[in-house]
Amino acid sequence: MTTKLLTRLCAVALSAGLACVLLAQAPAEATQKKKQRTQKPAREVISVGRDGEAEARLIQVYQFIGQGKSREALAYAQDLVKNHPNFHLAHLIYGDLLAAQVRPVRTLGDVPDTTAIKHAALLAELREESLLRIKALRERPPPDSLPTQFLSLSAQNKHAIAVDASRSRLYLFENGATGLKLVADYYVSIGKSGIEKTIEGDLRTPLGVYFITSSLSPQSLKEFYGAGALPINYPNPYDVRRGKTGSGIWLHGTPPTQFSRAPRATDGCVVLANPDLQRLLTTVQARSTPVVIAPSLQWATTQSLRADSRSFEETLQAWRQAKSSGKLDNALAFYAPDFSSYGKTLAIWSGSLGLEMERANGSALQIKDLSLLRWSDQAETMVVTFNEVWQGSKTGSLKRQYWVRQANQWKIFFEGSI
């Protein structure tokens, strides 16, 4: 094969790689909006393999490149784009590897200057995606550590999810006999305008402690959402307290023609590749699975987290004793003046609290299946979930409280049954 012919083939392959990306991106503009307005009938979602498989193979390509094994890298990349034809980044790297057979490659997506100028934004997104994937897999969480938000989870919380927006990464944890354990992590996209959602339509992803509220099958959704969706409870009571608005924040998949998106590509949701989302759909449970979304996750050992939780648990036990005392004023001392419970002010809600304590007739209150999730930004808050059981009763009610630290004292600003 002549050098001239090989060069032409490389150019064609490279252009095809970029063209594949552009064609897959196109529906996300005009066509995608039309799809969102049209409800699709029941259909089979296109799968692209096991969760994390494509990314693992992409990293293997990177490793071969770093080792100077260009032949192996090219072979792996060729198989990758064949098996995952909608993995845009893989096509771009495959094109670069072909081009490298005949000339030096200056950068990821080393297309002709005219093409680079015309599609500068798209190339920048793909390069950023590549760097984030590599960074997240090189800079692994410290061993035997957890995000600092997970102070304590009960056995009822079978799984937990944490999203690190700075790394475009979602971490999945399993809660077993020895506690939380990291079992998988995935590349994700967040809001086009970044993080810290404040108002409806700001194209930002919210930050805080949330819970999955339901699981939506692909048959009930538009094609845009791919393998399905897991809605979360934004705005949570802390968001409402601060006047934040908006709704419809989901963890969901991508259209069948896409494998992944740019790091910032959504209207505020957290978006995963379809096989990764399918793993979550078949793993996590609604109502009991917490989802932490943080600007950047901080990690700590379970021992230090346990030590942090003890001081708050002392306050919680003091509240329990006050409620067990049967004296309403003792219990109300733990509630913030701006407390609310599903629209009820403290003045209105305290009547219901008094009746509950009166019916208990001095029985001791027990707290079972306790979970503590911490959140710190302008204030330090605690999301507390537990089964509330009065002594002598076989069953109780599942409660969730939101506490805030005010002038070195913890106060409840929301409480409600789940």
N, C-alpha and C positions, 0 to 999 in steps of 0.2 A: 504494500500500500504506500503510495507516495505521500510525502509530507504535506503537499498542497491539498490532497484529498482528505487526509486525516484532519488537517486544520478546518476544512469545510465541515466535516462531520462533527468536530468538537463544537464549532460555532452553532451548528444546527441543534445539537443536543443541549447546549447551554441556553439557547434561545427557547427551546422547547421547555426546559425546566422553568424558566421565568414565565413563559407563556402559560404554563400549567397553573402557576401561582396567580397570574392575572385573571385567567378565566374562572378560577375558583373564587376569587375575590369579587368578581363582577356581580354575582347575585346579591351580595351583601349591600349593594347600593339600591338601584331601582327595583330589581326583581324581588329582593328580599322584602321590601316594604309591601309589595303586592301579596306575597305569600302570607305575611302576617295578618292581612285582612281577610284571607280565605281559609276557612277551616278545612283541614285535610281529612279524608276518610281513614279508616283503620288501615295501617300499612306496616310493613316490616322495616325496622330501622337497619340501615347499612352498618355493619360492624367492621372495624379495622383491626381485629385481633385482640389479644389479651391486654389487660390494663398494664401500662408501662412498657409493653414489649417494644413498640416502635422507638421510643426514646432510648431504651437500653441499647438497641441496635445502632441508633445514631451516635451514641457515646462511644460505641465500639469503633465506628468509623473515625471519630475524632482521635481515639487512642492510636489507631493504626497510622494516622497522619502524623501524630506526635512522635511515633517511633520510626518515622521515615519509611513505612511499609505502604508505599503508594499503590502497589498492585493489589494488595489485600483490601486496602481502603476502597479502591474503585470497585472491586468485586462485591464488597458488602453494600456499598452505596447503590450499586445497580440492582441488587436483590431487594434492597429496602424500598426503592421507588416502584419496583415492580409489584411488591406485596402491599404497599401503602401508596397508591397513586395520588392520593389527595394530601400527602404530607409535604407541604410547600417547601419547608426548609430543607428537607432531604433532597428534593429536586435541585435546589440551588447549589447544594454542596456537591451533588453528583455532577452537575455541569462544570463546576470549578475543577473537579478531579479530572474530567475529560480534557478540559482546556490545559491543565497542567502537564499533559502528555507532550505538548508542543511549545509551551511558553510559560514563563513564570506567572504565577497568580498573585496579584498584589493584595487582595482582600477578599473576604467572603462576598460572593456574588460579583465576581470580577467580570462584569459585562462591558460591552463597548461603551465609550463615554456618552454617546448619544442616548443609548438605552438607559444608562445610569442616571442621566439628567432627567429624562422623561419620567422615570419611575423611582425617583430618589426617595420619596416617602415610604414606598413599599419595601425597598431594599433596606432602608434604615430600620424598619420594623422587624424584618427577618433577621438582620444582624443583632438587634437587641434581644430577640427571642433566643437566638443561638447562645449569646453570652450568658443570659439568665439560666438557661438549661445547664450549661457547663458549670457556672458558679454554684448553683444549688446542689449539684452532684459532687462537686469537689469539696465544698464547705459543708460537710455533714454536721448535723446536730451532735453535741457532745454525747458520748455513750452514757447510758443510764441516766438520762436527763429528760425533763419535760418542759413545755412552755410554762412560764411562771403563773399563768392564769389558772392552771389546773391544780388548785390546792388539794382538793380531795373529791373523789368521785365514788359514789356507792356502787354496789354490785348491779343495781338497776340500770346504770349507764354502761351498756355493753361496749359502746364505742364513743369516740370523741374526735372532733375535727378541728384543726387549727390552720389558718391561712396567714402566710407571711407575704404581705403585699409588696414589700421591697424586693423579694425574690420571685414573685409570681409563682408561689409554691403552696400547695395544699398538702397537709400531713394528716394521715389517717392513723388513729390509735385504737388498739383493742384493749379492753379492760378485763383482765383475767385474775387468777388466784393471787398473782404477785403484783397486781396493779396494772397501770397503763403501760402499754408497750407500742412503740412505733412499728407499724406493719407495712406501710406503703406511703409514697409521696408522689405528687403529680404536678406538672406544669399547668398553670391556670392563667386566664385573662381576667382583668378587672375593668373598672369603669374607664371610659374614654378620657374623662377629666380627672382621673385619679381616685383618691380615697377621701374619707371624712364627709359622707353624705349629710346634707343639711336640709335641702328642700326637694320637693317633687320635681323631677326632670333635670336635675343638675348633672346627670351622667357620672355620678360618683358612687363608689362602693362604700357602704357604711362600715364603721369600726365599732367593735364591741363584742359582747357575749350574747349569743343568740341560740335558738333551739330549732331543729327541724320540725316543722309543723305537719307535714304530710309528704306523700310520695306520689308523683304524677307519672302515669305511664305514657309512652309515646303515642299510643292510640288516641289519647284524649287531647293531644297538643298539636300545634302546627309543626311543620317540618323543620322550621327554624331552630327548635329546641332539641333536635337530635334524639338521643336515647331516652330522654325523659327529664324530670326536674324534681328538685327537693326544695320547696319553699322554706324560708326561715322567718322568724317572728320580728322582722323589722317593720315598724319601729317598736322596740321593746320599751318597757316602762321608763327606763333611764332616758331613752331618746325622747319619749313623750314629755317627760319632765323638763327637758331642755328645748322643747318647741320644735323638734325636728319633724319633718313631714316626708311623705312619699310612701310607697308600698311596692309589693311585687318583686322583692329581692329573692332570687332563687340561685341555687347551684344547678346548672343545667348543661346539656351537651351542645354540640355544634351541628349545623346542617350536614347532611350526608356527603356533600361535596367538599367539606373542609375537615382537616384533621385537627388543626389548632388555629389560634388567632394571635394577633399581635398582643404584647403584654397589656396594653390598654386598648380594648376593642369593644367593650360592652356598654350597655346603658346603665350599669350599676351592679349587674349580677356577677357571680363568679362562674366562669365557664371553663369546662374541662373537655378534653377529647372524649368521644363517645365511649370507647372501652373503659376509660377511667371512670366516667360517670356511671356506667353500668356496674362497676365494682361497688360503688357507693350505694346504688339502688338496691343491690342484693345483699348489702351488709348492714347498713345503719337502720335504726328504728326511729320513727316519728315520735315526737314529744320528749323522748329521753336522751336524744343525741345532741350534746352541746356543739356549737360552732363558734369558735373564737376567730375574729378577723382583726388582725393587728397590723400597724404600719411596719413593724419589724419584730419578730418573735425573740424574746429573751428566754434562755433555757436555764434550768436549775435542777439540782439533784432532788430526788424524792424526799431525802432526809431534811433538806433545808425547807422544802415546801411544807412538810409536815410541821416543822417548827413554826413557820409563819402562820399556819392555820390554828395553832393552839390558842394564841391570844384572842383571836376572834371567837373561837368556840367557847371561851370563858364568858364572853358577852352574850352569846346565844343561850347558854345555860342559865344566865341570870334572867334573860327574858322568859325562858321556860318556867323558872321558879316564880317569877312575878305573875305570870298567867295562871299558874297552879294555885297561887295564894288566894284567888277568888276576889282580890281587891282590884277594881278596875283602874284606879289611879296609879297603882304600882305598875300595871301593864302598859298604860298609856304613856308613861314616862319614857318608853323606848321608841315612841313614834314621832316622826318629824311633823312640825305644824302643817307643812304642805303635803302631807300624806294623801294618797288617793288609792282607791281600789275599784277599777273598772268604772270610773266616773264618780264614785262616792267620795265625798270629803271625809276628813277625820271625824268631824262632828256627827255626820250621818252614820258612818261606819262604826263608830264607837258604841252605838246602841246595839248593833248586832254582836259586837265583841262582848259586851256586858251580858247579854242574854246567853251566849255560849258559855261564859264562865259561870253564870248562875246555874245553868243546867248541869254543869260538871259537879256542882255541889262539893267543892273542895277536893276533888280527885286530882291526882298528880298527872301532869301532862308528860307524855313520852315522845321523844324524837327518834325516829328510825330512818334508815336508808338516807343518811345525810350526804349531800353533795355541796361543795363550796367552790365557787368560781370567782376569781378576783379580776377586777378591771380598774386600771388607773389611767386617768388623763388629767383633766383639770381638777378632778376630785377622785378620791379612792372609794370604790364601790365594791359591794359583795353581792353575788347572786346565790341565794341559798334555797335549796330544794330538799324537802323532807316529807316523810309520812308523819302526820300528827295524830297520835293515838292517846286517848284518855284512858287512865288506869281502869281496868274492868271491862274495857271494850276490846273486841277481837279485831275490829277493823277501824280505820281512821280515814282521813282525807289527805290527798297529796297537795302540799302547799308549796308556794314559791314566794320568797320575800326578796326585796331589793333594799339593801342597806347602804348608807352613805356615811362617811366619817366627817363629822362637823365639829370643829374646835376640840379635836381629840376624843370625841365621843361618837359611837356608832348609833345611828338612828334609822328606823325603817321608814321608807317613803312609798313603798308599795307592798301589798300582800294580797294574795288571791289563791283560790283553788285551781288546780290544773284539770 
